[in-house]
Amino acid sequence: MKYFILTKYKYTRGYEHDMPANERCKNGFDDLEQAKQAVAALKHLNHRPDMVSFIIVQETTDTRTAV
């Protein structure tokens, strides 16, 4: 299974999700520990922690339901 990181932007009228521009984040991680380390690095590099957060999502074989 793969783990992906999404960037969650907080706006006045709600939230928006996007993938970080880093190529490694777009390809996903095979290990949850690697994904957690990447989130820690992204948090360290983030210049607006009050408006941006990061979440880890897991790839599933069933595309009809989200976790």
N, C-alpha and C positions, 0 to 999 in steps of 0.2 A: 504494500500500500504506500501511497505517496502522501506527503503532507505539504500543504501550500500555505503561504502567508498572505493575508489580505491586509491592506491598509484601510482603517476605518476613520473617515473624516467626519468631524462633528461640526455641523452648521447650525444656524439659527432655526432653520425650518426642517431639520432632520439630519439624517446620516447618509453617507455615500461610501461605497466600498470600491477598492481598486487594488490591483496587484502592484507591488513595488517595481521600480524600473530595473532593478538588479536582475541580470540574466539567470542567476542561480535560483532566485526566488520564483521566476517564471517556470522553470523546469521542475520545481518541486524537490522535496527532500525525501530520502528513503527511510530516514531515522528520525524519530520524534525529538531526540536529544539535539541533533543538528538543527532542526527547525527552531528549537528553543534558544540555541546559541545565536542563530540568525536574528531572531526577534530582539535579543539583548543587544546585538550590534546595531540593529536599526533604531532601537530606542536611544542608544548612545549618540547616534548621528543625527537624530531628529532635532530640529530647531524649534518646533512648536508642540511640546508635549501636552499642552492644554487643549489642542484641537485635533491631534492625531493619536490614534492608538493602533495596535497591531493584534491580529487574531490569527490563530492557526486552525486551518480546516483540514479534514481528512478526506481523501478521495474515497468514494464508495462506488460499488458496481451498479447500484440502483440509482439512476439519475432522477427518479421521481420524488425522492424525499431528501430533505436536507437535515443535517444534525444540528 
